[in-house]
Structures are given as C-alpha cells and as structure tokens.
Amino acid sequence: MNPPATPPSAVRSLRGPFRLALAMLVVTTLTILKGAMTTSTGSGLAYPDYPLSDGQLMPESSYTTIPGFLEHFHRLFAASAGLLSLSLWLWLQLGQLGDLRVRRWAFGGGCLILAQGLFGGFGVLLKLPAFTSVTHATLAQLTLATFAYIAYQLSDRYRATEPLTSVPTGSGRTLAIIALLSLVVQTVFGAIARHTNSPHALWTHVGNAFVVFIIATIATAFAQGRLGDTPGIKSLVRWLVLLLITQIGLGFVVLGVRNPAGKTQANVENLGTAFTISMHVVLGALLTVLMATLAAHVFRATRAPAKRQQDAFA
C-alpha cells in the first residue's frame, strides 16, 4: 500500500521540528568531537567535580587552559544537546506533530542523553573508571544515530518515499540492521581500547574493522542493487562507501601516531595528533548515523513480510 498523502499544512508544521532535529545532530556531533578531544588529551579530570566545574558555571581556567577548555565546553555542548532534545520532544508532543512512534523516539533520545550525562558525571566523580567511560562513549554514538532516525522520520524524503512493489518483501532489511549493529559493536571495541589502553582491545578493534567493512559493503551493494530506483538510496550508499574507505585509512594513520601510553595529559602537547585521533572517533559516529539512515530508508522503501505490515520503521 502507498503511504497516505500528508496534508500541506502538516508538512509545513513538521519543517520546524525537522530543522531542530538537524541542529540536534550538529550539536551532538560537536559534543562527540569535544569529548573525543578531552579523552585524547587526557583532560577528563580537568575538573574533578560535576555538574559544575571547580564549583563555577564558567571558571577562568575553562578559557585559559587547554584541558579546562576541552572538558568544560564538552559539558556545555552536552547540556545544549540535552536542552535541544527536550525542546524537540515538547514541540512534537504538545503540538501532536508526526505520529506516535516519532514522539516516542524523541522521548527515548532524550533519555539516552540523560543517561549519557549521568554516566559522564559519575565517571568524573569516580575518577573515570573504564566502565563509565566506555558506556558514556557508546551512548553518545547511539544518541546520534537515534536523532538521525528522528530527523529522517520528520523529513520530506520519508513522506515522499513509497514502498517498491517490484522487489521481494523485506529486501535488504536484515542486512542493513546487521551492518548497523556491527558498527555499534565496533564502537564498543574502540571505546574499550581508548579507555583501557589494552593492546588486546586495540587489535580486536583493528581486526573487526575489516569485518565491519565487508558487512557494510555487502549491505550497501545490496541496497543499491535492489533499491537503487528509490530516491536517496544511491547518494546514501556513495557517502557510506566514501566514509568507510576514509575511516579505514585514518585508522592506520591513528595507529602510527597514537601515544602508546594512551590518554595521558602529556598529549596536550601534541594537539594535532589528538585531533587526528578524535576525527577517527567522529567519523565512526557519522558512519553509524549514515547506516542508521540507510536502514530506515530501506525499511521505508520496502514492503514488510506477510503478517508484519506495521514495522518499526513504517
């Protein structure tokens, strides 16, 4: 069945929340970059208290020292992301905009941000144990992927896409989900390697990168081959392939320039290296975003198998 036509007034009413969701993606990406730089330079304990920094909203050291700047503004960006997510959910909920599913996803995304902030805050208070740091890093990428899906659901592309009747039911759905999950697992391995400096975790992360590359390549090739006539599929696939290749290459650069001692404050003396490593983290997050968007688009562009016409991405 074709998706029901959306009244023009409803389309206009969703443009504001859609732009807010995009702003949320930008702020969250910057938060991840700030957090990655904080870890890469060993600045995570620049302020041992939380949620204030040295008991202040804006301590002088936050703009006169590099560790203070990275840690404090990471907190400020995270707080901004939380306020944006709350604003998006309230806008959708109070205005009864979109369907019930997208409002639930917006609420869930806000809960993810809250959980991430709590893990980050308690991590600081507990002197950054690996468990809290790894969970904090993983939740950041899951949050980004969640709001990418919300933005897709609020987009004109979502409303304009009709399921293809020329392809078998459920085509490409399982592959897209497997590829997305493989990226999440790779995120966990990378976070463990960064926050424990374990050689075993590092080389597991390196080896799994090639597994992820193969799975993602198969998923994107299948999507383009079977669903290439759906607007948006080919461009998503091109960006995914480009980022995959860039990420693999950047990973080898990181292996060559990283400090074997891990996340120590001595890394502040080499911000170029810290930024290179942090961009590897950010590209990993963007890969997860694109794969989540591709999975959502594949679900939207295909018919559900019999007896499951209402799926999670409808």
C-alpha positions in Angstrom: 0.0 0.0 0.0 1.2 3.5 -0.7 1.7 5.8 2.3 -1.2 8.1 2.9 -0.8 11.6 1.5 0.3 14.2 4.0 -1.7 17.5 4.1 0.4 20.5 3.1 -0.3 22.1 6.5 1.1 19.1 8.2 4.2 19.1 6.1 4.8 22.8 7.0 4.3 22.1 10.7 7.0 19.3 10.6 9.6 21.5 9.0 10.4 23.3 12.2 10.9 20.1 14.2 12.9 18.6 11.3 15.3 21.6 11.4 15.6 21.3 15.2 16.5 17.6 14.8 19.2 18.6 12.3 20.5 21.2 14.8 20.5 18.5 17.4 22.7 16.3 15.1 25.2 19.2 14.6 25.4 19.9 18.3 25.7 16.2 19.2 28.5 15.8 16.7 30.4 18.7 18.1 29.8 17.3 21.6 31.4 14.0 20.5 34.3 15.8 19.0 34.9 17.8 22.2 34.6 14.6 24.2 37.0 12.8 21.9 39.5 15.6 22.3 39.0 15.5 26.0 39.9 11.8 26.1 42.7 12.1 23.5 44.5 14.7 25.6 43.8 13.1 29.0 41.8 16.1 30.1 38.8 14.2 31.5 39.6 15.1 35.1 40.5 18.8 34.4 37.6 19.4 36.8 37.0 16.7 39.4 33.5 18.0 40.4 30.2 17.7 38.5 28.0 19.2 37.2 29.8 22.5 38.0 33.5 23.0 37.1 35.6 24.0 40.2 32.2 24.9 41.6 31.5 27.5 38.9 29.4 27.8 35.8 32.3 29.4 33.9 35.7 29.1 35.7 38.6 31.2 34.4 40.6 28.0 33.7 38.0 27.0 31.1 39.3 29.6 28.7 42.9 30.0 29.9 44.0 26.3 29.9 43.6 23.7 27.1 42.4 20.8 29.4 39.9 23.2 31.1 38.6 24.4 27.8 38.1 21.0 26.3 36.4 19.5 29.4 34.3 22.4 30.3 33.0 23.2 26.8 32.3 19.5 26.3 30.0 19.8 29.2 28.4 22.9 27.8 27.8 21.3 24.4 26.3 18.2 26.1 24.0 20.4 28.2 22.9 22.2 25.0 22.2 18.9 23.3 20.0 17.9 26.3 18.1 21.2 26.0 17.6 20.8 22.3 16.3 17.2 22.7 13.9 18.3 25.4 12.7 21.1 23.1 12.2 18.7 20.2 10.2 16.3 22.3 8.0 19.0 23.8 7.4 20.6 20.3 6.3 17.2 18.9 4.3 16.2 22.0 2.5 19.4 22.8 1.8 20.1 19.1 0.8 16.4 18.5 3.1 16.5 15.4 4.2 13.4 13.5 2.9 10.0 14.5 3.1 8.5 18.0 6.2 6.5 17.0 8.4 9.5 16.3 7.3 11.2 19.5 8.3 8.0 21.4 11.7 8.0 19.6 12.2 11.7 20.6 11.4 10.8 24.2 13.8 7.8 24.0 16.5 10.0 22.5 16.2 12.4 25.4 16.5 9.5 27.9 19.7 8.4 26.1 21.2 11.9 26.5 20.2 11.9 30.2 21.8 8.5 30.7 24.9 9.6 28.9 25.2 12.7 31.0 24.8 10.7 34.2 27.5 8.2 33.2 29.8 11.0 32.2 29.2 12.8 35.5 29.5 9.8 37.8 32.6 8.8 35.8 34.3 12.1 36.7 33.2 11.7 40.4 34.6 8.1 40.4 37.8 9.2 38.7 36.9 7.8 35.3 36.6 4.0 35.7 36.7 2.2 32.3 33.1 1.0 32.6 31.6 4.5 32.9 33.8 6.0 30.2 33.1 3.2 27.7 29.4 3.4 28.3 29.5 7.2 28.0 31.2 7.0 24.7 28.9 4.2 23.3 25.8 6.1 24.4 27.0 9.2 22.5 27.0 7.4 19.2 23.7 5.6 19.9 22.2 9.1 20.7 23.5 10.5 17.4 22.0 7.5 15.4 18.7 7.9 17.2 18.3 11.5 16.3 19.4 10.8 12.8 16.5 8.4 12.5 14.1 11.0 14.1 15.3 13.6 11.6 14.7 11.1 8.8 11.1 10.4 10.0 10.4 14.2 10.1 11.9 14.8 6.6 10.2 15.3 3.2 12.1 12.3 2.0 10.3 10.0 4.4 6.9 11.2 3.4 7.6 11.1 -0.3 9.1 7.5 -0.3 6.7 4.8 -1.4 7.4 1.1 -0.9 8.6 -0.6 -4.1 6.3 -3.4 -5.4 8.9 -4.7 -7.8 11.2 -6.1 -5.1 10.6 -9.1 -2.8 9.2 -8.3 0.6 11.7 -7.4 3.3 14.5 -6.9 0.8 17.7 -5.7 2.4 16.3 -5.1 5.8 18.2 -7.8 7.7 21.5 -6.8 6.0 21.0 -3.1 6.9 20.3 -4.0 10.5 23.3 -6.4 10.8 25.6 -3.7 9.3 24.3 -1.1 11.8 24.8 -3.5 14.7 28.3 -4.3 13.5 29.2 -0.6 13.6 27.8 -0.3 17.2 29.9 -3.3 18.3 33.0 -1.7 16.6 32.2 1.5 18.6 32.3 -0.6 21.8 35.6 -2.2 20.9 37.1 1.2 20.1 35.9 2.8 23.3 37.4 -0.1 25.3 40.7 0.3 23.5 40.7 4.1 24.1 39.7 4.0 27.8 41.7 0.9 28.9 44.7 1.2 26.6 44.5 -2.6 26.3 46.6 -3.9 23.3 44.1 -6.9 23.0 41.1 -4.5 22.8 43.1 -2.3 20.3 43.9 -5.2 17.9 40.4 -6.6 18.3 39.1 -3.2 17.2 41.6 -3.2 14.2 40.7 -6.7 13.1 37.0 -6.1 13.5 37.2 -3.0 11.3 37.7 -5.3 8.2 34.8 -7.4 9.2 32.6 -4.3 9.5 33.9 -3.1 6.1 32.9 -6.3 4.5 29.4 -6.4 6.1 28.8 -2.7 5.3 29.9 -3.2 1.7 27.6 -6.1 1.2 24.7 -4.2 2.8 25.2 -1.1 0.7 25.7 -3.1 -2.5 22.5 -5.0 -1.9 20.6 -1.8 -1.2 21.8 -0.1 -4.4 21.3 -3.2 -6.5 17.8 -3.9 -5.3 16.5 -0.5 -4.3 18.6 1.8 -6.5 15.5 3.3 -8.1 14.4 4.7 -4.7 15.5 8.4 -4.5 18.1 8.8 -1.8 19.5 5.3 -1.8 22.4 5.8 -4.2 23.6 9.0 -2.5 23.5 7.4 0.9 25.5 4.4 -0.4 28.1 6.7 -2.0 28.6 8.6 1.2 28.8 5.4 3.2 31.4 3.9 0.9 33.5 7.1 0.9 33.4 7.3 4.7 34.2 3.6 5.1 37.3 4.0 3.0 38.3 7.2 4.7 37.8 5.7 8.1 39.9 2.6 7.3 42.8 4.8 6.0 42.5 7.2 9.0 42.6 4.2 11.3 46.0 3.2 10.0 47.2 6.8 10.5 46.0 6.7 14.1 47.9 3.5 14.7 51.0 5.2 13.6 50.7 8.4 15.5 49.0 7.4 18.8 50.8 7.6 22.1 51.4 4.1 23.4 50.8 5.4 26.9 47.2 6.1 26.0 45.1 9.0 27.3 47.7 11.0 29.3 47.9 14.7 29.9 51.2 14.8 28.0 49.1 14.5 24.9 48.1 18.1 25.3 51.5 19.0 23.9 50.5 17.4 20.5 47.1 18.7 19.7 47.5 17.7 16.0 47.8 14.1 16.9 44.9 14.4 19.4 42.7 16.0 16.7 43.6 13.2 14.2 42.6 10.5 16.7 39.4 12.4 17.6 38.4 12.7 14.0 38.6 8.9 13.8 36.0 8.8 16.6 33.8 11.4 14.9 33.9 9.6 11.5 32.9 6.4 13.3 29.9 8.2 14.7 29.0 9.6 11.3 29.2 6.1 9.8 26.7 4.9 12.4 24.4 7.9 11.5 24.5 7.1 7.8 24.0 3.4 8.3 21.0 4.1 10.6 19.6 6.4 8.0 20.1 3.9 5.2 18.4 1.2 7.4 15.5 3.5 8.0 15.2 4.3 4.3 15.4 0.6 3.3 12.6 -0.2 5.7 10.5 2.7 4.3 11.2 1.7 0.7 10.3 -2.0 1.0 7.2 -3.9 2.0 7.1 -5.8 5.2 6.8 -9.6 5.1 3.3 -11.0 5.5 1.6 -10.6 8.9 4.1 -7.8 9.8 2.8 -4.9 7.7 3.4 -2.5 10.5 7.1 -2.5 11.2 9.3 -0.4 13.4 10.3 2.0 10.5 6.8 2.4 8.9 
